[in-house]
Amino acid sequence: MNITAEPVSTEKRHIKTREEVRENLARSGISIAQWADWNDLPRTTVYNLLYGRLTGARGKAHQAAVILGLKDGILN
């Protein structure tokens, strides 16, 4: 497996809570399903992540968590 790390930024990102992400989507008029489709992620994965049933440890859940700002991580 070939994993390349991106340069580490000295700037600290604000990690959002699940509630913050859901509120931001609602405020923007974007449904969770719409956001998932736009980012080519399974809807159920994004729903489960935003409602605490998944932690975003690996795979598509990790990818969604990083894109949504729920966790700091590297996307491959």
RACORSUL-V991549 format. One record per backbone hydrogen bond with DSSP energy under -1.0 kcal/mol. NH is the residue of the N-H (numbers start at 1). CO is the residue of the C=O. E is the energy in kcal/mol with one decimal. If there is no record, write none. Layout:
nh->(NH NH)
co->(CO CO)
e->(E E)
This chain:
nh->(16 21 22 23 24 25 26 27 28 29 30 35 36 37 38 39 40 41 46 47 48 49 50 51 52 53 54 63 64 65 66 67 68 70 71)
co->(69 17 18 19 20 21 22 23 24 26 25 31 32 33 34 35 37 36 42 43 44 45 46 47 49 48 48 59 60 61 62 63 64 65 65)
e->(-2.8 -2.1 -2.4 -2.7 -2.6 -2.4 -2.4 -2.9 -1.5 -1.1 -2.7 -2.4 -2.6 -2.6 -2.6 -1.6 -1.4 -2.7 -1.9 -2.9 -2.7 -2.1 -2.7 -1.4 -1.2 -2.2 -1.5 -2.2 -2.7 -2.4 -2.4 -2.3 -2.7 -2.4 -1.1)
